[in-house]
Amino acid sequence: MSDANEILKLLEERRNVLLSGPPGTGKSMLLTEIAHLFENKGSGSTPRYKPESNVPIPPAPTSSLPGDIGKATNRRVFQSVLHQSSKYRDFLTGVMPDLREGKAPGTFRITEGILYRASEYAKQPDNAALLIIDEINRGPTVQVFGGAIVAMEADKRLGGDGSRTSTTQFFDLLNPADGELVEYAFPSRLYILAAMNQADVSVEPLDVAFLRRWAPFNLEPSTKVLREYFGLSASSSDELPVTPASNKDVFEATVRAFEAVNRRIALGRGPEFQIGHGVLMQTGDTPSSTDDALDHVTTCWRLIKNHIDEAFFGDVRGTAIVLNADRGIDGNPYSLEETSFGDAPRAQINGPTTVAREQLYGLLKALAETGE
């Protein structure tokens, strides 16, 4: 089962799914794929007569979407990005100045946030709504969701027919229609898919009580994906050549270096700080010549090196270990130097700010060495 279909199944079972993983593991692409499947799969147009076809009348479209998602006649995706300025009124409802044309100064209105709009859509007969929230850990999640945190759980929703059940959880909400405070509950066919980058050290961890409301789905860096992308064999234990004779030699060294670097990052900083395979993949065709392959990976290395520097900021020895700069390996443009500042011992990494194409293959070979 593909990741997209597995997440759709989780959404059907749990209603709320939290997608996480290191940067570059394909979270954004997966969100796009799921959105497309949710709205379009199984909702094709009515079969039409096609005389030029081998089968003039094609079969009626069928849905492979799970459970209530597949049963819904109308499905719609709502998308948002959480940020530090996000407020409760942006997701549910709230009071704000009415600056629309023709409104008198000092006029206020009740906003309809994206979660509220998705919920109202899903309450209509034969409707289902998917709300996608990217970067959910970059904003004040507890304040944004407020009393809806408990009500969003799968067993706290309204029944499939929209009626109240013995476990339905209501919360107070300003009614946009009249401004009155009303009791509100989420419908059964409201699905929420959120994504976050665990390695983002600029934000605080999500609240534990908030996290309990989500089914987790984690993406990890994959050398298998890279090997398929570069057209390499599933595994290889052959010694890397001294100089690359083809693009395959460059890619083999790249994959081995990628795997070794991630292993060191996971040990030194944590698995959530690893580098995703997407950093080495491009939208066009895979480079076919040795020179083009070297150019491609040289560009990618800048992103990888920047990530390492950020993950190990202030930790010179940790950075050196990830770069294998502490082992004096031939061909490695980076080296660790022990020095002093006054009487205090210091360590610094010597090496180029930007690795040249001529230095890249030697660097990849050095990074791939494990010392075993």
N, C-alpha and C positions, 0 to 999 in steps of 0.2 A: 504494500500500500504506500502510495506517495505521501510526502509530508503534508501536502495540501488536503488530500482526502482524509488523512488521519486527524488533522486539526478540525475539519468539518465534522467528523464523527465525534470528536471531543466536544465541540460546540453543541451538538445535538444532545449529548449526555449531560454536560455540565453548564451550558449556556455562557459561561465566561472562561476564556482561555488567555493565558499570558505567555506570549512568545518572547523568549530571551536567547541571548547568545553573544559571543564576541563580535566586534565589528567585522564586516566582510563575510559573514556566514550566510547571507542571502535572505535576511529578514524582510527587507523591503520588497524584493522580488516575490517572496512567498505571500506577502500581504496582497500584492497585486493579483497574483494567481488565484488566491482564495476569493477575492472580490469578484473576479471574472466568473469563476465557477458558481459562486452563490447567485449571481444575477442571471447567468446565461445557460448554465448546464441544465438540459432537460426542458428548457423553455423556448425551444425553437418554434419557428412559424408553422402554420398549418401546412401539411404536405400539398404540393401543387403538381399538376400534370406536367411531365417533362418528356415530350415525344422522342427527343434525341437520346434519352437515357436508356440503358439496358433494362432498368426497372422503371417503367414510366411513372408509376406512383410509388414514391418511397414510403417506408413505414412511418407511422406517427412517432414523433420524438418521445423518448422515454427518459425519465430522470433517475440518475444513480445517486442523487443527493440523499443523505440519510434522514429517516424519520420525518418529523414535522417540517423540516426545511424543504424536503422534496415534495411534500404534500401541498405546500403553499402555492397558490396560483400566481401571486404577485410577490416578487422579492426585490428589495432595494438595499443598496449599500450606502451608508453614511460614513464620512471620514473626517477625522480631526487630528490635530497634533497638540499635545499638552505642553505648556510652557510655564515659566515662572509667573506670568501675568494672568494665567487662566483663573477664572472665578466660578463659583457655584452657578451664577446666572448664565455663564457661557455653556454649561452642560444641562442644567435643569431649567429653572425659571428664577427671575429676580427683577428688582426694580432698577431702572436706569433712566437717565434723561432722554426725552424724545426729541431728537435733533432732525427728524424728518421734515421735509419741506412742507410749509403750511401750518406747522405746529407752533403754538405760542410759546415764548420763552418761559422756562420754569415748568413745562409740562413733562410728566413722567409716563412711562409705559412698562408693562410686564413683558420681559423678553422670553422667547422660547428657545432654549438651548438645544444643542444637537442631540443630546441624550433624550431629552423630552420629545423632540420631533421624531426621532427613531422609534421611541416607545409608542407614540400616538399612531404612527404608521402601522406598527405591528399589531395594534389593537383592532384594526379594521379586519373584517371577515376575509379569510383566505390570504392574508398578508403575512410576510415575515421580513424582519429588518436585521441587518448586520451593521453594527457600529464598530468601526476600526479606529483605534486610538494609538497613534504612534508616539514614541518618546514619553511613555506614561510616567516614567520616573523623573522627568525633568520639571514637574510642576507640583503644586501642593495637593496631592491626590485626595487626602482625607478631607480637606476643606472643600474641594471641588465636588466630591460625591456626597458629602454631608450624611444625612440620614438615609440616603439611598444605599449605603454600603451593605447593610443587612438585607434590604429588600431586593438586591440584585441576585441573590443566591437562587439557584434553580428551584429549590423546594419552597421558596418564599414568594414565588410569582403567583399570578392569577392562574386559574385553571385553563385548559386548552380551549374551552368555550367562552373564556372571559369572565367566568364567575369566580366569586371568592371561595377559597378552600379553607380548611381548618388550619393550614400553616401559612397562609398568605400574610405577608408583612407589609403594612402600610406605613407611610411617612408623610409628614406635613409638607404641603407644596402650595405656592401661590398660583391660583388658577389664572392663566393669561386672559381668559374670557371676561372675568369680572373682578379680578384682584382679590377674591376671597381666598382664605386659607382652607384647603381641602385635604382630605386623606387620599393618598395616591399609591398605586401599586403597579409594578411592571407586568406586562403581558408575557405569556409563555413563549411566544415566538420572537422575542427580542434577544438577539445574540450579540455578545460583546467580545471582540478580539483586540487585545492590546499587545504592544511590542515595546521592549526596552533593551538598552545596551548596558549590561552589568558592569562593564569596564569603565563607565563614565564616572570618574572620581569627582567631578564638579558638582554632583548632586548627592543628596542624602538617600540612604536605602529606603525602600518602601516600607510602610507601616506593616507590622506582622499581621495584625487583625485584618487589614485590607488584603494582604496576600492570600489569606486563607480562603477568600472568596473566589479564587481563580484556580483553574486546572493548569499546571505548568507544562510547557512544551519547550524544550531546549534544543537549540541548534549548535553543532560543534564544527570546528574546522575539519575538513575532509581531504585527505590525500587521495582517496579513491576518486573523488570528483576531479581533482587536478590531473590524475593519471589518465582518466577518460578524456578530459578536455585537451590534453597535450598529445593524446594518441600513444601513450606509453603502456607497457605491459603492467599487469596488476601488481607485480612486485619484481624487484631485481636486486640481486646481491653482488652483481659484477662490480669490479673495481672501476671507478671513474677514470677515464683517460686523462693524460697529462694536459692535453689541449683538446677542445671540442672539435670533432670532425663533422658534426651535423647538428641540426636544431634539436634532435632527440637527445644528444649528449648534454646540451645546455638545459633542457627541460628536466632530464633525470637528475642532474646536479641541483636544479632549483627545487624539485620536490623533496629531495633528501635534506637539503638545507632548511626548507620550510618546516619539515617534520621535526628536525633537531632543534631549531630555534623555538618552536612552540613547546617542545618538551621542557626546555630550560625555563621558558617564561612561566609555564604552569608550576614548576617546582619553586621558582624564586618569587613569584608574585601572585600566582593563583590561576586556575584554568580559565576564569572569566576574562583574563587579560591576554589570552592567546590571539593570534592573528588569523582572520578568516581567509578561506581559500579564494574568496572573491577579489582580493587585492591583486592576485596574479592573473586574473581573467579579464579579457577585453571583449567588446561587443563585436568586433570584426573577425575576420578569419585568423586562425592561429598562424603565427609567423612561420614561414616555410624554409627560410635560409638560416644559416648559422648566425650571420651578422644581424638579421632582423630579430632573431630570438634573443641575442645578447642585448640589442637595443631595448626590446620590450621588457626584459627582466631588469635591466639597469634602471629604467623608469620606475618599475614596481618597487625596486629596492629602496628608493627614496621614501616611499610611503611606509615600508616595513621598518626602516631605520628610525623614522620619525616616531612610529608607534613604540618602538623599544625605548627610545629616549624618554617618551612621556610616561611609559609604564614604570620605568626605573629612575625617574627624576630624583636627583640627589644621591643616588646609589651608584657610584662609579664602579665599584667592584662587581655589583650585580649586572650592570650593563656589559662589563668586560667578559663576564662568564657567558652571557648570552651570545656575545660576538666571538667567543672562543679566543679573545684577545689576550688571555692570561696564559696561553700554552705555547706561544712562540712557534706557531705552525707556519711553514713555508707557504707563501702565496697570500697569506692573510694581510690585507693592508692596515689592519688595526692591531695595535699592541698596547699592553698595559705597562706603564712606567711607574715604579715606586720612587717617590721623591720626598722632599720635605719643605715645609714653610716655617722658617725659623727652626725651632726644636720639634715642631709637630710633624709627624709623618703624613704624607699625602700620597694619593694615587691619581693618575690621570691617564686618559686613553689617547694615544697618538694615532692619527689616521686622517684620511681625507674627509673634508666636509661633504663632498659629493664623489661617489665612487665612479671612476671612468669605466667605459665599456671594456677596456683592455685589462682592468683589474677585477672585473666581475667574476669571471669563471674561477679564478684563484680564491676569491672570497667564498664563493659557493662551496667549493671543495673543502675549505677550511671550516666553514660552518657545519658541514655535514659530518665532520669527524666527531665521533662520540667518545673516543678515548678508551673504548672497551677492548 
